[in-house]
Amino acid sequence: MRKLSEIEGDNALDILADLIDPVCEIVVDQEVVTAFTSGDKMRAIKLGLKKHKKAVTTIIALLNEKDPATYKPSLLTLPKMLMELLEDEALMGLFSSQSQTEKTSFGDATENTEAEEK
């Protein structure tokens, strides 16, 4: 399985575009985010596998340059691939930056909309 940082050129753009939806699906799950950010990566993996099977499979397929629609991971290779995913700093950066983006609420910002009196 290739690391995100190893994929270059037009292929990188295609893969990145295809990763957006499955990554977003996982990072909006507060239970997964809490487990991951608290350092309980095994619980985060378990939750991801249980609650987001298709998203996890899609991410693994894309990084293996396989068609997500037909990709079937093997029980023997899946644990190794999941650990490789967690060790891919560029991919984990996508998860953490997207998680921070999801937590940002633009509606909470206070804005002065009144004109200043002169």
C-alpha positions in Angstrom: 0.0 0.0 0.0 1.4 3.4 -0.9 1.5 6.3 1.5 -0.3 9.4 0.5 3.0 11.3 0.3 4.3 8.8 -2.3 1.5 9.4 -4.8 2.3 12.2 -7.3 1.0 14.0 -10.3 -2.5 13.8 -11.7 -3.0 10.5 -9.9 -2.4 12.3 -6.6 -5.1 14.8 -7.5 -7.6 12.1 -8.5 -6.9 10.0 -5.3 -7.1 13.1 -3.1 -10.5 14.1 -4.6 -11.7 10.5 -4.1 -10.5 10.5 -0.5 -12.5 13.6 0.6 -15.9 11.8 1.0 -14.7 8.8 3.0 -12.4 10.9 5.2 -15.2 13.4 5.9 -17.6 10.5 6.8 -15.2 9.3 9.4 -14.1 12.6 10.9 -17.6 13.8 11.6 -18.2 10.8 13.8 -17.4 12.4 17.2 -16.9 9.0 18.9 -14.1 8.0 16.4 -12.5 11.5 16.7 -12.5 11.4 20.5 -10.9 7.9 20.5 -8.3 9.0 18.0 -7.4 12.3 19.6 -7.2 10.7 23.1 -4.6 8.3 21.7 -6.8 5.2 21.8 -6.0 4.3 18.2 -7.1 0.7 18.5 -10.6 1.9 19.6 -10.7 4.4 16.8 -9.9 1.6 14.3 -12.5 -0.6 15.8 -15.1 2.1 15.6 -14.1 3.0 12.1 -14.4 -0.6 11.0 -17.7 -1.1 12.7 -19.4 2.1 11.8 -17.7 3.1 8.5 -16.9 -0.1 6.7 -17.3 1.3 3.2 -15.3 4.5 3.9 -12.4 2.5 5.4 -12.5 0.0 2.5 -12.6 2.9 0.0 -9.5 4.6 1.6 -7.5 1.3 1.6 -8.6 0.6 -2.0 -7.6 4.0 -3.2 -4.1 3.8 -1.5 -3.7 0.4 -3.1 -4.7 1.9 -6.4 -7.7 -0.4 -6.7 -11.3 0.2 -7.7 -13.2 0.8 -4.4 -16.3 -0.7 -5.9 -14.7 -4.1 -6.4 -12.0 -4.1 -3.7 -12.2 -6.8 -1.1 -9.5 -6.7 1.6 -8.2 -9.9 3.0 -8.5 -10.7 6.7 -4.8 -11.6 6.7 -3.6 -8.3 5.2 -6.2 -5.9 6.7 -4.5 -5.5 10.1 -1.2 -4.6 8.5 -2.8 -2.2 6.1 -4.7 -0.5 9.0 -1.5 0.0 10.9 0.2 1.4 7.8 -2.7 3.9 7.5 -2.2 5.0 11.1 1.6 5.5 10.4 1.0 7.6 7.2 1.5 11.1 8.6 0.1 12.8 5.5 -3.1 10.8 5.6 -3.5 11.3 9.4 -2.9 15.0 8.7 -6.0 14.9 6.5 -8.0 13.4 9.3 -6.8 15.8 11.9 -7.1 18.9 9.8 -10.6 17.9 8.6 -11.6 17.2 12.1 -10.6 20.7 13.2 -12.4 22.2 10.2 -15.6 20.3 11.2 -15.3 21.7 14.7 -15.0 25.3 13.5 -18.3 27.1 13.6 -18.5 30.2 11.6 -21.8 31.1 13.2 -20.1 31.6 16.6 -18.0 34.5 15.4 -19.2 37.9 16.6 -19.3 40.4 13.9 -19.9 44.1 14.2 -22.4 44.9 11.5 -23.2 48.4 12.6 -21.6 51.4 10.9 -19.2 53.4 13.0 -20.6 56.8 14.0 -18.5 59.8 13.1 
